[in-house]
Amino acid sequence: MPRLLPLESIQDTLRWYEENLCDVDLRDPRGFRVRFKCEHFIHHIKLTNKYGKEPRNRTLTIEEIRAGKIQFVSGRYNIQRASEIPWAVELATAPDCICPNWQALGTGDENYVRNFGTARLSAVESSRM
């Protein structure tokens, strides 16, 4: 299982995200490039504003994080998702399966699926591969 990212500050977490996901050439098993956009960081950690909603202007929010105007605030981001960001490298480069995007509002054409919970896939998951 991949390591967890220590959550010392939102700026450090964003920096890790950019350096290890956005600024690298990640390839899936087919050789296709998998890209992570900086503004998707907001969604990946489930950052919310004081009204419990994801910020609409992601680019401005990223700039506010970089400037130190936004910090980790308990209850306004998902600790588990933020700490598991390094898992995205393995998910992108060694998925259990790649499926058509089933999310109506999702970005991209495909979803990468990997089971980090158990060593064995269930029969349902295996049948999808």
TORKOL-885028 format. One record per residue (C-alpha): y, z, x; residue number from 0. Coordinates in Angstrom, 1 decimal, always signed. Layout:
BEGIN
<pt><north>Y</north><up>Z</up><east>X</east><pos>NUM</pos></pt>
...
***
This chain:
BEGIN
<pt><north>+0.0</north><up>+0.0</up><east>+0.0</east><pos>0</pos></pt>
<pt><north>+3.5</north><up>-0.8</up><east>+1.4</east><pos>1</pos></pt>
<pt><north>+5.8</north><up>+1.9</up><east>+2.4</east><pos>2</pos></pt>
<pt><north>+8.5</north><up>+3.4</up><east>+0.2</east><pos>3</pos></pt>
<pt><north>+12.2</north><up>+2.9</up><east>+1.2</east><pos>4</pos></pt>
<pt><north>+14.0</north><up>+6.2</up><east>+1.8</east><pos>5</pos></pt>
<pt><north>+17.0</north><up>+6.4</up><east>-0.6</east><pos>6</pos></pt>
<pt><north>+19.7</north><up>+7.9</up><east>+1.6</east><pos>7</pos></pt>
<pt><north>+22.5</north><up>+5.8</up><east>+0.1</east><pos>8</pos></pt>
<pt><north>+23.0</north><up>+2.9</up><east>-2.2</east><pos>9</pos></pt>
<pt><north>+24.8</north><up>+1.1</up><east>+0.6</east><pos>10</pos></pt>
<pt><north>+21.8</north><up>+1.5</up><east>+3.0</east><pos>11</pos></pt>
<pt><north>+19.4</north><up>+0.3</up><east>+0.2</east><pos>12</pos></pt>
<pt><north>+21.5</north><up>-2.8</up><east>-0.5</east><pos>13</pos></pt>
<pt><north>+21.7</north><up>-3.5</up><east>+3.2</east><pos>14</pos></pt>
<pt><north>+17.9</north><up>-3.3</up><east>+3.5</east><pos>15</pos></pt>
<pt><north>+17.6</north><up>-5.6</up><east>+0.4</east><pos>16</pos></pt>
<pt><north>+19.9</north><up>-8.2</up><east>+1.9</east><pos>17</pos></pt>
<pt><north>+18.4</north><up>-8.1</up><east>+5.5</east><pos>18</pos></pt>
<pt><north>+14.7</north><up>-8.1</up><east>+4.4</east><pos>19</pos></pt>
<pt><north>+14.7</north><up>-10.1</up><east>+1.2</east><pos>20</pos></pt>
<pt><north>+17.8</north><up>-12.2</up><east>+0.9</east><pos>21</pos></pt>
<pt><north>+18.4</north><up>-13.2</up><east>+4.6</east><pos>22</pos></pt>
<pt><north>+14.8</north><up>-14.1</up><east>+5.5</east><pos>23</pos></pt>
<pt><north>+12.5</north><up>-17.1</up><east>+4.8</east><pos>24</pos></pt>
<pt><north>+9.7</north><up>-15.7</up><east>+2.6</east><pos>25</pos></pt>
<pt><north>+6.8</north><up>-18.1</up><east>+1.7</east><pos>26</pos></pt>
<pt><north>+4.2</north><up>-17.6</up><east>-1.0</east><pos>27</pos></pt>
<pt><north>+0.6</north><up>-18.6</up><east>-0.3</east><pos>28</pos></pt>
<pt><north>+1.3</north><up>-22.2</up><east>-1.3</east><pos>29</pos></pt>
<pt><north>+4.1</north><up>-22.4</up><east>+1.3</east><pos>30</pos></pt>
<pt><north>+6.9</north><up>-22.4</up><east>-1.3</east><pos>31</pos></pt>
<pt><north>+10.0</north><up>-20.4</up><east>-0.4</east><pos>32</pos></pt>
<pt><north>+10.7</north><up>-17.3</up><east>-2.5</east><pos>33</pos></pt>
<pt><north>+14.4</north><up>-16.4</up><east>-2.7</east><pos>34</pos></pt>
<pt><north>+16.0</north><up>-13.2</up><east>-3.6</east><pos>35</pos></pt>
<pt><north>+19.7</north><up>-13.3</up><east>-4.7</east><pos>36</pos></pt>
<pt><north>+21.9</north><up>-10.4</up><east>-3.7</east><pos>37</pos></pt>
<pt><north>+23.3</north><up>-10.0</up><east>-7.2</east><pos>38</pos></pt>
<pt><north>+19.8</north><up>-9.4</up><east>-8.5</east><pos>39</pos></pt>
<pt><north>+19.7</north><up>-6.1</up><east>-6.6</east><pos>40</pos></pt>
<pt><north>+21.5</north><up>-4.5</up><east>-9.6</east><pos>41</pos></pt>
<pt><north>+18.6</north><up>-5.4</up><east>-11.8</east><pos>42</pos></pt>
<pt><north>+15.9</north><up>-4.6</up><east>-9.3</east><pos>43</pos></pt>
<pt><north>+17.0</north><up>-1.0</up><east>-9.1</east><pos>44</pos></pt>
<pt><north>+18.0</north><up>-0.9</up><east>-12.8</east><pos>45</pos></pt>
<pt><north>+21.5</north><up>+0.2</up><east>-12.0</east><pos>46</pos></pt>
<pt><north>+23.5</north><up>+1.2</up><east>-15.1</east><pos>47</pos></pt>
<pt><north>+27.1</north><up>+2.1</up><east>-15.8</east><pos>48</pos></pt>
<pt><north>+28.3</north><up>+5.2</up><east>-17.6</east><pos>49</pos></pt>
<pt><north>+27.4</north><up>+3.6</up><east>-20.9</east><pos>50</pos></pt>
<pt><north>+23.8</north><up>+3.1</up><east>-19.9</east><pos>51</pos></pt>
<pt><north>+24.1</north><up>-0.7</up><east>-19.6</east><pos>52</pos></pt>
<pt><north>+23.5</north><up>-2.9</up><east>-16.6</east><pos>53</pos></pt>
<pt><north>+26.9</north><up>-4.1</up><east>-15.2</east><pos>54</pos></pt>
<pt><north>+27.9</north><up>-7.5</up><east>-16.5</east><pos>55</pos></pt>
<pt><north>+29.7</north><up>-8.6</up><east>-13.3</east><pos>56</pos></pt>
<pt><north>+27.0</north><up>-8.3</up><east>-10.7</east><pos>57</pos></pt>
<pt><north>+29.0</north><up>-9.9</up><east>-7.9</east><pos>58</pos></pt>
<pt><north>+31.9</north><up>-7.4</up><east>-8.4</east><pos>59</pos></pt>
<pt><north>+29.4</north><up>-4.5</up><east>-8.6</east><pos>60</pos></pt>
<pt><north>+27.8</north><up>-5.6</up><east>-5.3</east><pos>61</pos></pt>
<pt><north>+31.3</north><up>-5.6</up><east>-3.7</east><pos>62</pos></pt>
<pt><north>+32.0</north><up>-2.1</up><east>-5.1</east><pos>63</pos></pt>
<pt><north>+28.7</north><up>-0.9</up><east>-3.6</east><pos>64</pos></pt>
<pt><north>+29.6</north><up>-2.3</up><east>-0.2</east><pos>65</pos></pt>
<pt><north>+33.1</north><up>-0.7</up><east>-0.5</east><pos>66</pos></pt>
<pt><north>+31.6</north><up>+2.7</up><east>-1.2</east><pos>67</pos></pt>
<pt><north>+33.0</north><up>+2.8</up><east>-4.8</east><pos>68</pos></pt>
<pt><north>+29.5</north><up>+3.1</up><east>-6.3</east><pos>69</pos></pt>
<pt><north>+27.0</north><up>+5.6</up><east>-5.2</east><pos>70</pos></pt>
<pt><north>+23.5</north><up>+6.6</up><east>-6.4</east><pos>71</pos></pt>
<pt><north>+24.0</north><up>+8.8</up><east>-9.4</east><pos>72</pos></pt>
<pt><north>+21.0</north><up>+10.6</up><east>-11.0</east><pos>73</pos></pt>
<pt><north>+20.0</north><up>+8.9</up><east>-14.2</east><pos>74</pos></pt>
<pt><north>+22.0</north><up>+5.7</up><east>-13.5</east><pos>75</pos></pt>
<pt><north>+19.3</north><up>+3.9</up><east>-11.5</east><pos>76</pos></pt>
<pt><north>+15.5</north><up>+3.9</up><east>-11.3</east><pos>77</pos></pt>
<pt><north>+14.4</north><up>+5.9</up><east>-8.3</east><pos>78</pos></pt>
<pt><north>+10.9</north><up>+4.5</up><east>-8.3</east><pos>79</pos></pt>
<pt><north>+12.0</north><up>+0.9</up><east>-8.5</east><pos>80</pos></pt>
<pt><north>+14.7</north><up>+1.4</up><east>-5.8</east><pos>81</pos></pt>
<pt><north>+12.2</north><up>+3.1</up><east>-3.4</east><pos>82</pos></pt>
<pt><north>+9.6</north><up>+0.3</up><east>-4.0</east><pos>83</pos></pt>
<pt><north>+11.9</north><up>-2.6</up><east>-3.1</east><pos>84</pos></pt>
<pt><north>+9.9</north><up>-3.2</up><east>+0.2</east><pos>85</pos></pt>
<pt><north>+6.9</north><up>-4.0</up><east>-1.9</east><pos>86</pos></pt>
<pt><north>+8.7</north><up>-7.2</up><east>-2.9</east><pos>87</pos></pt>
<pt><north>+7.9</north><up>-8.7</up><east>+0.5</east><pos>88</pos></pt>
<pt><north>+4.1</north><up>-8.3</up><east>-0.1</east><pos>89</pos></pt>
<pt><north>+4.4</north><up>-9.3</up><east>-3.7</east><pos>90</pos></pt>
<pt><north>+6.2</north><up>-12.6</up><east>-2.8</east><pos>91</pos></pt>
<pt><north>+3.9</north><up>-13.5</up><east>+0.2</east><pos>92</pos></pt>
<pt><north>+0.6</north><up>-12.2</up><east>-1.0</east><pos>93</pos></pt>
<pt><north>+0.5</north><up>-12.1</up><east>-4.8</east><pos>94</pos></pt>
<pt><north>-2.7</north><up>-11.6</up><east>-6.8</east><pos>95</pos></pt>
<pt><north>-1.6</north><up>-14.4</up><east>-9.0</east><pos>96</pos></pt>
<pt><north>+1.4</north><up>-16.6</up><east>-9.8</east><pos>97</pos></pt>
<pt><north>+2.0</north><up>-17.2</up><east>-13.5</east><pos>98</pos></pt>
<pt><north>+4.5</north><up>-19.3</up><east>-15.5</east><pos>99</pos></pt>
<pt><north>+7.6</north><up>-17.2</up><east>-16.4</east><pos>100</pos></pt>
<pt><north>+6.9</north><up>-15.7</up><east>-19.8</east><pos>101</pos></pt>
<pt><north>+10.3</north><up>-13.9</up><east>-20.1</east><pos>102</pos></pt>
<pt><north>+12.7</north><up>-15.8</up><east>-22.3</east><pos>103</pos></pt>
<pt><north>+15.8</north><up>-14.5</up><east>-20.4</east><pos>104</pos></pt>
<pt><north>+14.1</north><up>-14.4</up><east>-17.0</east><pos>105</pos></pt>
<pt><north>+15.2</north><up>-16.4</up><east>-14.0</east><pos>106</pos></pt>
<pt><north>+13.0</north><up>-18.8</up><east>-12.1</east><pos>107</pos></pt>
<pt><north>+10.0</north><up>-20.7</up><east>-13.3</east><pos>108</pos></pt>
<pt><north>+7.2</north><up>-18.3</up><east>-12.1</east><pos>109</pos></pt>
<pt><north>+6.3</north><up>-14.7</up><east>-12.0</east><pos>110</pos></pt>
<pt><north>+4.4</north><up>-13.2</up><east>-9.1</east><pos>111</pos></pt>
<pt><north>+1.9</north><up>-10.5</up><east>-10.0</east><pos>112</pos></pt>
<pt><north>+0.2</north><up>-8.0</up><east>-7.7</east><pos>113</pos></pt>
<pt><north>-1.8</north><up>-4.9</up><east>-8.5</east><pos>114</pos></pt>
<pt><north>-0.5</north><up>-2.1</up><east>-6.2</east><pos>115</pos></pt>
<pt><north>-2.3</north><up>+0.6</up><east>-8.3</east><pos>116</pos></pt>
<pt><north>-6.0</north><up>+0.1</up><east>-7.6</east><pos>117</pos></pt>
<pt><north>-8.2</north><up>-1.7</up><east>-5.1</east><pos>118</pos></pt>
<pt><north>-10.1</north><up>-3.5</up><east>-7.9</east><pos>119</pos></pt>
<pt><north>-8.5</north><up>-5.7</up><east>-10.6</east><pos>120</pos></pt>
<pt><north>-9.6</north><up>-5.3</up><east>-14.1</east><pos>121</pos></pt>
<pt><north>-11.6</north><up>-8.0</up><east>-15.8</east><pos>122</pos></pt>
<pt><north>-8.5</north><up>-9.2</up><east>-17.8</east><pos>123</pos></pt>
<pt><north>-6.4</north><up>-9.5</up><east>-14.7</east><pos>124</pos></pt>
<pt><north>-9.2</north><up>-11.3</up><east>-12.8</east><pos>125</pos></pt>
<pt><north>-9.6</north><up>-13.8</up><east>-15.6</east><pos>126</pos></pt>
<pt><north>-6.0</north><up>-14.8</up><east>-15.3</east><pos>127</pos></pt>
<pt><north>-6.4</north><up>-15.8</up><east>-11.6</east><pos>128</pos></pt>
***
